[in-house]
Amino acid sequence: MSYFYRSKVPTLNDVFLSLSGRIKIALRYLMSRRGPLAMSVNQAGGFVRSHPSRSRPNLQLYFNPISYTTQA
């Protein structure tokens, strides 16, 4: 299941939308091996229990810095 949120501040989605933004990110990575292309696809994640009565985690979460699709 994916959740999408709109942001009032610039995000990586804004950078990746334009061709000039993609070129800038690609050049930064090629020159310094830094920037968004040097990041892992999933920036954070974890295993959690859906209820305190569970003896072990039964959910896995991932957080991404960019969305791959958008909902209208």
N, C-alpha and C positions, 0 to 999 in steps of 0.2 A: 504494500500500500504506500502510496506517495502523497505527501502534502506539499502544496505550493503556496508561497506567501508573496505578496507584493511588497516591495521595499520602497521607501521614500528617499533612500540614499543609493548612490551608484553601487552596483554589484558586478561580479564577473560576467553575469549574463549581458549587461550593458556593453562590456568590452568585447565580448565574443560576437555580438550582433553585427558589428560593422566590419567590413573587409579591412579597413585601415587598422582597426583594433586588433584583428587577428594577425595581421602582418607585424605590428609592433610587438605583440606577445611572442610571436615566432622568432623574430630577430633578437629579442632580449634573451630568449632561451638559447639560441645558437651562439650568442656572444658570451654569455655569462653562466649558462646552465641554471638560471634563476627565473622566478616569476611563476605564473599560474601553470605553465606546462611542466614545471619541475615538481609540482605537487602530486600527491597521491589522489586517486579518484575519490576515495572516501577519506575525509579529514578527521572524522571521529567515529567511534562506534563502541558498542559494548553489548554485554549480555545482561539481561535483567529478569527479575521474577515479576510475573503479572499480578501476583498476590502474595502477601507475606506468608501464607500457609504453604506455598510451594517450597520444596526442599532444595530445588536447583533452578537456575535461570531457564526460562522457556521462551524468551523473546530475544531476538537479535536486532539491534538498531544500527543504522549507518547514517551519517550526516554528510551531505555533499555540498561543496561550495558553489555549485552551479546546477541549474536544472537542465534536464535533457529533453524534456518536452514541456509544453505549457498548456494549461487548460483555459479555454476562452470563457 
